[in-house]
Amino acid sequence: MSDWMDKLPQAARDYIGGRRPDEVECIVPDIAGVARGKAMPASKFAHQKHFYLPNSIFLQTITGEWADNPTGSFTEPDMVLVPDYSTATAAPWTADVTLQVIHDVLDQNGAPVPIAPRNVLKRVMALYEAEGWRPVVAPEMEFFLVARNTDPNMPVIPPMGRSGRRAAAKQAYSLSAVDEYGKVIDDIYDFAEAQGFEIDGILQEGGAAQVEINLAHGDPVELADQIFYFKRLIREAALRHDCFATFMAKPIEGEPGSAMHIHQSVVSTKTGKNIFSDARGRETSAFQHFIGGMQRHLPAAIALLAPYVNSYRRYVPDFAAPINLEWGRDNRTTGLRVPISGTESRRLENRLAGMDCNPYLGLAASLACGYLGLKEKQLPRPEWVGDAYIAQEDFPFNLGDALDLMAESEPMRAVLGADFVAVYESVKRNEYKEFLQVISPWEREHLLMNV
């Protein structure tokens, strides 16, 4: 067993602390960002040479249905799973000593499976690398803590705080609001430390019991792995204290939605310098081209940043969510914001992605748009000064339209991979069809007796 344990990151070794691991979870993130795979005794993991899962795991919808395979394969061939030991981390909420390991997904010839979300992000990273660039990202994660909700017909409500009152809304940046559910936050910190994750900060957002966690900037694949893991550890921390954590884009009517803001910069692999700033600290043409690519191609990427029908309920004026593709300096009404920063950390913040997106696909889609801008070298529209909520709405506001734009985009297919785009569209069309068959309370209330 010692051979594979020698490959573990230091945080995982520290967690084991000389104990004998009991179980290893072999994990693959699916299209929705859900952990698929298998758990096995650590002793078996140590001696097993091959790990397999059928490729159909990437055709399963969020409702548990199976979408048609547009690539033409109906035999569900096995994929080969290869442990990425750099991702090995603790599962500190379990009763025994359990490790989680994300696996790379290969076909039986050893090539990366193109429809695996983690491979899609790696594909985009390889395009940057071929040009001598390396993207750097810093994600922000927003989520709600809510009271246990076991009846889908009942509205979601905030959890009970330590004061005996339900968490209040409109308390952005309030430390006392965070203290209301401090025990959950304490467990989040403890779990993150055990897993070796660095939290840059935790704050109260504008919604009732809405929390934001900022992560330090770094490599996109590593940060996507962390968000993937964070979603699970946050849910586990909430369950310990009789509440749920939800990453749904808009879980509570009348409250703000939850975003995954993505701060992005690009450095030269040759010089290690940020290509968005020149030697004098001024903005470069590459920075303008990156913004231009975001404006031009984000409409075709929205289906990846807002992957569910609920995602589009977040795009509402005056609820702290962007409804445009304008860009501005330190302007939170624009979809694309240039934060205040030094020249070395000049970056662009994409405020469109929802926290319900698959982190691998959200980062891949956003970086794909910037990459296309760097290659096409088209300038963006003039900077928006003032309230951008009055700007033209220039991206799709429902899942069906977003899927149409993605499927019609030749550049998006070229960057993300044609097979992946086809499979993603098939899964999401299936989910959209399922939703359209549901009759909502609003329809019964207003249409049943009036039309």
Secondary structure, DSSP 8 states (H G I E B T S, - for coil): -HHHHTTS-HHHHHHHTT----EEEEEEE-TTS-EEEEEEEHHHHHH---EEEEGGGGGB-TTS-B---TTS--S--EEEEEE-GGG-EE-TTSSS-EEEEEEEEE-TTS-B-TTSHHHHHHHHHHHHHHTTEEEEEEEEEEEEEEE----TTS-----B-TTSSB--SS-TT-HHHHHTTHHHHHHHHHHHHHHT--EEEEEE-SSTTEEEEEE--B-HHHHHHHHHHHHHHHHHHHHTTTEEEE--SS-STTS---B--EEEEEEETTT--BTTB-TTS-B-HHHHHHHHHHHHHHHHHHHHHS-SGGGGGS--TTTT---S--EEET-TTSSEEE----GGG--EEE---BTTS-HHHHHHHHHHHHHHHHHHT--------S-GGGS---S-SSHHHHHHHHHH-HHHHHHH-HHHHHHHHHHHHHHHHHHHT---HHHHHHHTTT-
